[in-house]
Amino acid sequence: MFRSRAAAGGSFTQRTGDPRRAEDNVAARDDLFTLRLREETARLGLPSLTVDGTLTEDGLTERVAGVFGV
């Protein structure tokens, strides 16, 4: 689940009348998009990787290389 979204120069949500609600709405939208993407890749039998910040850059590079067989 998305908790926040970093943006250079500050998030547009901070310029709204209710920044916390705006951030929650963006996170909810991102969650729905991620779920849809996960379902579609599974339905099509395509490989997918979850990038959630738990892997190092090298670890993620290895996972991507493994998916593409390089």
C-alpha positions as CSV (number, residue, x, y, z in Angstrom):
1,M,0.0,0.0,0.0
2,F,1.2,3.5,-0.8
3,R,1.8,5.7,2.2
4,S,3.2,8.8,0.6
5,R,4.4,10.2,-2.7
6,A,7.5,12.3,-2.8
7,A,7.7,15.1,-5.4
8,A,10.4,17.6,-6.2
9,G,9.4,21.0,-4.9
10,G,6.6,19.7,-2.7
11,S,3.5,17.8,-3.5
12,F,0.5,19.4,-5.2
13,T,-1.6,18.0,-2.3
14,Q,-0.1,20.6,0.0
15,R,-1.7,23.3,-2.2
16,T,-5.2,21.9,-1.7
17,G,-7.8,22.9,0.9
18,D,-7.4,19.6,2.7
19,P,-3.9,18.2,2.1
20,R,-4.3,15.1,4.3
21,R,-7.4,14.1,2.4
22,A,-5.8,14.8,-1.0
23,E,-2.8,12.6,0.0
24,D,-5.2,9.8,1.1
25,N,-7.1,10.1,-2.2
26,V,-3.9,9.9,-4.3
27,A,-2.7,6.9,-2.2
28,A,-6.0,5.1,-2.7
29,R,-5.9,5.8,-6.5
30,D,-2.3,4.4,-6.6
31,D,-3.4,1.3,-4.7
32,L,-6.2,0.7,-7.2
33,F,-3.9,1.1,-10.1
34,T,-1.4,-1.3,-8.6
35,L,-4.1,-3.9,-7.9
36,R,-5.3,-3.6,-11.5
37,L,-1.8,-3.9,-12.9
38,R,-1.1,-6.9,-10.7
39,E,-4.3,-8.6,-11.9
40,E,-3.7,-7.9,-15.5
41,T,-0.1,-9.1,-15.5
42,A,-1.2,-12.3,-13.7
43,R,-4.1,-12.8,-16.2
44,L,-1.7,-12.4,-19.2
45,G,1.0,-14.6,-17.6
46,L,3.5,-11.7,-17.6
47,P,6.3,-11.4,-15.1
48,S,6.0,-8.6,-12.6
49,L,8.1,-7.2,-9.8
50,T,6.9,-5.4,-6.7
51,V,9.1,-2.3,-6.0
52,D,8.4,-1.4,-2.4
53,G,11.7,-0.1,-1.1
54,T,12.7,-3.3,0.7
55,L,15.4,-4.3,-1.9
56,T,18.7,-2.5,-2.4
57,E,19.4,-1.1,-5.8
58,D,21.7,-4.0,-6.6
59,G,19.0,-6.5,-5.4
60,L,16.4,-4.9,-7.6
61,T,18.8,-4.9,-10.6
62,E,19.4,-8.6,-10.1
63,R,15.6,-9.3,-10.0
64,V,15.0,-7.3,-13.2
65,A,17.9,-9.0,-14.9
66,G,16.4,-12.4,-13.8
67,V,13.0,-11.5,-15.3
68,F,14.7,-10.6,-18.6
69,G,17.1,-13.5,-18.5
70,V,20.2,-11.3,-18.8
